[in-house]
Amino acid sequence: MKINITGGEMERREIDAYIEYAYSKHPGRQISGLDINIDGEYVDLKVHFKDTDFQHAYRSADYLVNNMEKLNDAKQSEFREKEKHKV
């Protein structure tokens, strides 16, 4: 994990605490980096993720799913038979 610290210095235990905080705020996400900007008594965090690639979303009956297997057989059939539009 790449960690960038600007605006001052920070002890390793503080850095580890911010890493743990980032993981707790974004469970299940792969964190590739963390920007820590020290501004006086305040700290700004920017978290960078490994999984930033767009994943295809399917819209069905006004809800979104990221995997067709989550839909029942009728909805899967509806998507297979649907006319595809060129982008």
C-alpha positions in Angstrom: 0.0 0.0 0.0 1.3 3.4 -1.0 1.0 6.1 1.7 1.6 9.8 1.0 1.9 12.2 4.0 1.9 15.9 3.3 1.9 18.9 5.7 3.9 17.4 8.5 5.2 14.2 10.0 3.3 11.3 11.7 4.3 8.4 13.9 3.9 4.9 12.5 1.2 4.0 15.1 -0.9 7.0 13.8 -0.4 5.9 10.2 -1.5 2.4 11.2 -4.6 3.8 12.9 -5.6 5.7 9.8 -5.1 2.6 7.7 -7.3 0.6 10.1 -9.9 3.4 9.9 -9.9 3.4 6.1 -10.5 -0.4 6.1 -13.3 -0.1 8.6 -15.1 2.6 6.6 -14.7 0.6 3.3 -15.2 -3.1 4.2 -14.7 -5.5 1.3 -12.8 -2.9 -0.8 -9.1 -3.4 -1.7 -7.2 -0.2 -0.7 -4.1 0.5 -2.8 -3.1 3.8 -1.2 -3.8 6.5 1.3 -3.1 10.2 1.1 -2.8 11.8 4.5 -2.8 15.6 4.5 -2.0 17.2 7.9 -3.6 20.6 8.3 -2.8 21.9 11.8 -5.0 19.9 14.1 -7.0 18.4 11.3 -6.2 15.5 9.0 -7.7 14.9 5.5 -7.7 11.4 4.2 -8.1 10.3 0.6 -8.4 6.6 0.0 -7.4 5.0 -3.3 -8.9 1.7 -4.3 -7.6 -1.2 -6.5 -11.1 -2.0 -7.7 -11.9 1.2 -9.4 -12.7 -0.4 -12.7 -16.4 0.0 -13.6 -18.4 -3.1 -13.3 -21.4 -3.6 -15.5 -24.8 -3.0 -13.8 -28.1 -4.4 -15.0 -31.3 -2.5 -14.5 -34.4 -4.6 -13.9 -37.7 -3.3 -12.5 -36.1 -0.2 -11.0 -33.3 -1.9 -9.1 -29.7 -2.5 -10.0 -27.8 -5.8 -9.8 -24.1 -6.3 -10.7 -24.6 -10.0 -11.5 -27.3 -11.6 -13.6 -27.3 -14.7 -11.4 -29.0 -12.7 -8.7 -32.1 -12.4 -10.9 -34.7 -15.1 -11.1 -35.2 -17.2 -14.3 -37.9 -15.0 -15.7 -35.8 -11.8 -15.4 -32.7 -13.6 -16.9 -34.8 -14.7 -19.8 -36.1 -11.1 -20.3 -32.5 -9.8 -20.5 -31.5 -12.4 -23.0 -34.5 -11.6 -25.3 -34.1 -7.8 -24.9 -33.0 -5.8 -27.9 -29.5 -4.5 -27.4 -28.8 -0.8 -28.3 -25.5 0.2 -29.8 -23.6 2.8 -27.8 
